[in-house]
Amino acid sequence: METIKRAAAEAVEHARIVTRGGRRWRQPTPAQIKALRVSLNMSQAEFARTFGFDLDALKSWELDRRQADPQNSLLFAMIETDANFVKAAVQRVTLEDA
């Protein structure tokens, strides 16, 4: 039974790897996206606004209705590494609240 579980987990992990422009990208799972947001004590709306994500897209990623594209996957990795730096960078390039 453990072998089947391990094989299923590997298949899911492989399905979350995409190739674009000759590079391979690992997409975060819905659980990883939600865990990151929760670890920052943010609601979906706060997280989306703070880091420049579309709220509906964030909800879809967390519910596994859509997968994040490579650019957003990279942004999630950057937020996980240093959320304060990414927040400051987003604030620096944001012209005004929409």
Order of alpha helices (4+ residues) and beta strands (2+ residues): alpha-beta-beta-alpha-alpha-alpha-alpha
